[in-house]
Amino acid sequence: MENKLRNLYSLQIVDNALDELEELKGDLPSQKRETEEILNALEEKRAERETVMKESFATREQSDNEIVELREKLERFKQQQHDVRNNREYDALGREMDHASARILLLEKEVHVLESRAVQAKEDITKLDEEIEIARKNLEEKDAALSVISKENEEEELKYRHERDKLLARIEKTHLQAYERIRQARRGRAIVPVKRGACGGCFAKVPPQRMLELRQNSRMYHCEHCGRIIVSDEIAVMASADA
């Protein structure tokens, strides 16, 4: 069990070092993610407005074509009025003309609405293109800044990540799951030594009996107050010497 505790504490040391390297990047990673989200949202909105524009223009063209056909029909109906033989034919032709005229009026209103919708969508796309260009430049700047920082610490980070992979292979799955869960809940510090009879994480006093048990390094113990894994100072010294 001593080696298991030692490996866990070594993992904490490595993770602390990786966290410090991550902190050197400051807010850049979160700023980059936010910019990516903004860019994605703008591009989705642009695609939606482009669809509206294309569909509006296409429907308007169909309506224009139908209006042309209906007007041609009206002209034919007017010519046919001179050739009708009775009132019944005249009335039937009149109804056809009324229907065509009403349809033309309806289509003309639709064309006006579709034209306005398409023009508005086109204007929106122009504005969105400007915003997208700004967001892309911002993203490029943040990428460049992150690359510089990452390049400066690349060798050191690779060393720690390699060491972390080796430690992960030695740690039991259940112990690793507990470590990761506590680490997430306790801002990165999952396992701490007991110093001067107190938890190294929350500084709560550890009962004397528990101190005796801890020094045996025979099992995993948790702080009764903060839930962190606590180990003897001996384990911490050995793991630090390995680092």
N, C-alpha and C positions, 0 to 999 in steps of 0.2 A: 504493500500500500504506500510505503514511503516514496517509491519511485513514481507512482501514479500522482501523488500530491506534488512531487517535485516537477513532473512534466506539466502539470496544470499551472503551477506557479511560473514556470518558464514560458508557457504560452501567454500568460498575463504580461510578462516582461516584454515579449515580442510585440504583443498587441498595443502595449503602451507606446512603444517606439513607433509603430505604424500610425497610431493616433496622432503622435506629435508631428510626424511628417505630413499627415493629412491637414493638421491645423495650420501648417505653413501656407497652405493654399487659401486660407481665409474663407471668405464667402464666395469665392469664385465658382466652386462646384455647384452650390445652390443657385447662384446667379445664372450659371450656364443652363441649369435645368429649367429655371423660370423662363429664360429667353427662348429655349427650345419649345416650351409649352405655348408661349405667346406666338411664336412662329407657326407652329402646327395649327393653332386656332385661326390665325389669319389666313393660312393657306386653305383650310377647310371652308372658311367663310368665302374666300375668293372663288373656290370651286363651285360653291352653292350659287353665288351670284352669277357666275358664268353660265351655269345650267339654266338659271332663270332667263338670262339675256338670250341665249340661243333658242330656248323653247318659245320665248315671246316673239322673237323675230320670225321663227319658223311658222308659228300659228298665225301671225299677222300676214305673212306672205300667202298662206292658204286662204285666209279671209279675203285678201285683196283679189286673189284669183277668182274666188267665188263671186265677189262683187262684179267683176268684169263679165263673168258668164251670165249673171242675173241681168245686168244692164243690156247685154246682147239679146237676152230673151225678151226683155221689155220692148226693145226695138222691133223684134219679130212680131210680138203680140200686137203692137200698134199697127203694123202693116196688115196683120190678119184681120183687124177690126173692119177694114174696108171690104173684106171678102165674106163676112158672115152672112148667113142666109136667113136667120131668124133671131128673135130675142133671146131664146134659150142659149144659143151659141154665143151671143153677144155677152150675156150675163156670165156664162162660164169663163169666157175669155177675160172679162173684167175681174172676176175673182182671182184668176191666175196672176193678173197684173198687180192686184192689191197685195197678194201674198208675196210676190217678188219684191215689190216696193218696201213692204214691211221688213222683209228679210234683209234688204240692203241697208235700211236704217239701223237695224240691230247690229249688223256686221260692221257698219261704219263706227258705231259706238265702241264695239269690241276692239276694232283696229286702233282707235284712239287710246283706249286703256292699255292695250298691248304695247303700243309705241312708247307710251309714258313709262311703262314698267321696264321695257328693254333699255330705254335711254337712262333711267335711274340706275339700273343694274350696271350699265357700262360705266357710268360716273363712279359708282361704288368701287368697281374693279380698278379704276385708275387710282383712286385714293388708297385702296388696299395694296396695290403694287408698290406704292411709295412706302407704306408702313412695312411691308414685307422686306423691301430693300434695306430699310433701317434696321429691322430685326436681324437680318442676315449679317449685316456688317457688325452689329453688336455681338452676335454669336461668334463670328470670326475673330474679333478682338479678344473675347474671353477664352476661346480655344487657344489662341496664340499665347496669351498670358499663362494659361495652365500648362501649356507645353514647355514653356521656359522653366517654370518651377519644377515640373515633373522631371525634366532633363537634368536639372541640377541635383536632384535627389534620386535619380533613377537607379544608380548602382546600389545605394544604401537600401532603398526600398526592395529591390530584387533580393538582396541578401536576407532581409527580414522575412520576406514572403517565402523564400526557400526554407528558412529555418522553421517557419510556421507550418509548412507542409510536412516537414519531417516530424514535428511534434504531434500534429493531428493523427499521423499514422500510429502513434504510440498510445494515444488516449482512447479509453473506452467510449463508446457511443453515448451511453447514458450520462457519463461524467461530462462529456463535451456538451450535450444538450443542456444540462444544468448550468454549466459555465456560461454558455451563450445566452440563456434565458436571463440569468442574473446580470450579466454584463450589459444587456440591453436595458434592463430595468434600473441599473445603478450607474449610468453614465460611463460605462466602459470598465469599471472596476468590479470584477466578479470575485476575485480571490485576494485576500489580504493577510498579512502576518499579524500576530498578536504582539503588541508592544506595551511593555510596562503594565501588563495585565489588562489591556484594553484592546478592543477591535480596532484594527488599523483603518477601517472604513468609516465607522460612525462614532468611534471612541467610547462606546459603551463598555462598562466593566465586564470582564469574563470571570465567572465564578471560579474559585480556587480548584474545585474538583475537576472542572472542565479543563483548566490549565494543565493539570496533571495528565489528563487523558490526551490532550493535544500533543504533549511532549513525547508521547509514545509513537506518534505518526502511524497509527494502526488503522485509522478510519477517517472518513470525511465528516467534518463538523461545520455547522452553519451558525453564524451569529444570531442570537435569539432576538435581536432588535432590528437589524437591517437585512438579514437573510443572506449576507455574503458568505462565501466559503472562507473559513479561517484556518490558518496553518501556524505551526510553531515557527519561531524565529529561525530555528535550525534549517527548516525546509527553505525558507526565504534566502538564507545565506548560501546554501548549496546551489539553489537555482540561479542566484545572482552570479555565483562563481562560474557557472556553466555558460552564462550569456556572453 
